Amino acid sequence: MYRTFAFVLSAFCSVAMAADYPENTLDAGKVSVQGKPITLMGEGVSVGESAPDFKVVDGNFTPVTLKNYKGQALLISVVPSLDTGVCSLQTKHFNEKVALEFPSIEILTVSADLPFAQKRFCKAEGIDKVITLSDSVWRDFGQKYGVIIKDMGLLTRSIFILDKSHKVIYKQLVNNLSTEPEYDSVIEKLKTL
């Protein structure tokens, strides 16, 4: 019962907090669910600009920021919820295939899941090369990258690649929320790092 209450409270707070963010006009109309466009909230980022710093938490609720990865190239895989089929496939793909091919690139998976759920998922699925980070506390990542789904409190499926100086060199908002990202273009961009 406590878990259910905590989840409902978290979801309620997430939706309430998301309502306070501006609409992401940069990416308006780029994402849909079952053919219906969804509204993204937050600032949004463009390829070529410096990636905004963000504050999320790890599995122990320890704050983590972009500055923790100074001088490292990053692939940031964003998913709505690790406990869903497509999000699970996306995370496993980066953990099992991409991390092996590009060991010098740090791969982060960011979702609005609570850290407890992320830890449970990683243990059950053998996720050991991808670092999972939660945006459930401050919604700072979602707001700064413009990926908060309005009225849901979840993050939209997306990929960001940052070079070692943390310039955004690749951005993919998956246009249909229920499909996996276009992995081939991600791989091609990673090869340039």
N, C-alpha and C positions, 0 to 999 in steps of 0.2 A: 504494500500500500504506500509506503514511504517513497519508493522508487517512482510509482505512478504520479504521486503528488509533486515530486521534484521535477519530473519530466513536464507535467502540465504547467507548473509554475514557470519553468524555464521557457517553454514555448510561448506562454502568455507574455512574459517579459520581452522575449525576442520580438514578437509582433509589435508590441507597444513601442519598443525602442526603434524598430525599423521605420515606424511612422514618423519619427522625428528627423529622418534623413532626407536630403533633397533627392529629387528624381534624377537618375543618371540619363541625361539627355544625349550624351556622347554615344551611348549604345542603345538608344531607343529603337524598338522594333526588331532587334537582332536575335531574340530568344523567344521560343514559343513552347507551349505544352499542349499536346493533342491539337495542334494547328491554331491554337489561340495565343496571340502575343501576350507576354507577361511584362510587367513593369519592373525595372531594376532600380534600386535605390543606392545612393552614394555618389561619389565624385567621378569615378571612372579614370582609366589611365590610357595613354596612347603609346604606341611603339615609338621609340626614339627618345622618350623622356626618362628622367631619373625615377626609379621606382620609389613610391612613398614608403617611409618607414611604417611599420605596423606593430601592434602589440597583441599577442595571442598567448595562450598557455599550453604547456606540455602536459603529459600524463599525470604529473604531480601538482598541477595548478601553478607551476613556476612560470612567471612571465618570460616570454621570448619575443625578441624584436628582430627586425631585419639586420640590425647592427650585430647580432650574434653570429652572422654569417659574412662578416667583413672579408672582402677579398676572394669570396667563393662564388662561382657561377651557380645559379639555382634554377631548378625546374619546380614551379609551384603548381601542383595539381589541386584544383578546387572541386569539391563534390558536395551535393546537397546533404547526403547522409550515408555513412559507410555501411549501414545495415540494409541497404537496398541493392538489388541485383546489379544494375549498371555501375553504380558507385564502387561496388565490390570488385567488379571486373576491371574497372579503370585503375583502381589502387593495386590490384594484383599484377596487372600488366606492367605498371611502372616498377613495382617491386621485383618481379621475376625476370623481366626482359630488359627494360631500359637501364635499370641500376647496374646490371652486369656489363652492359655495353659501354656505359659512361660512368665508370667508378669515380672520376674526379668531380662530377657534378652532383651537388647535394639535391636530393629530391624531397620536397615537402608536400604533404597532403593536408590541406586545410578544409575543415568543415565546421558546421555549427553544432556538431555532436558534443555532448559532454565528454570530458577526458576519460571518465570511467568506461563509457561505451566504446571510445576509440581503443583503449587498452584491451578491452575484452575482444573486440574485433581482431586486432592485431595478433593477439595470442591464439585465437581460434583459427585464424587463416594463415599463420606463419609469416606475417608481415615483419620483416627484420632489416630491410635496407632503406625503406622509406620512413621518414620521420612524420608522424601525425601530430598536428597542432589544432587546437580548438579555438574557434572564434566565438564561443558561447558566452564569454564573460563580458567583453566590451564591444563586440561587433566592429572592432577597429579595422580589421583587414577588409571585411565586407564593405564598410563605408568608404574607405580610402581607394579601394579598387573597383567600386561601383557594382558589386556582384550580389547584393542583398535582394532577394525576391520579395517584392512588396506583398504584405499580408500573409506571408508564410514564415518569415524569420529564418529561412534557409538561404544558402549561397547557391548561385547558379553554377552549373558545370562549366569549367573554364580551365585554361592552361596559360601560365605566364612563364616566360624564360627570361632570366636576368643574367647579363654578363658579369664578369668579376667586379666591375665598378658599379654594379646594380642598375645599369641602364636596361630598360625594357626593350628586348630585341625581338620578342615574339608574343603575340596575344591571340588566343583562340577562345571565343565564346561559342560554345556548342549550341548551334541554332535550334536544335530539338532537344529539350532537356532529358528526354528518355532514351537518347542514343549515346554511344561512346564517342570520345573525341576522335578527330582525324589524326591518328598516330603517325602516319608517314611524314606529314609536314613537320611534326614535332621532332622526329628523328633527324630529318634533314637540317633543321635549324640547330640542333644539338651538335651536329657534326662540324658546324662552323666555329664552335667555341674552342 
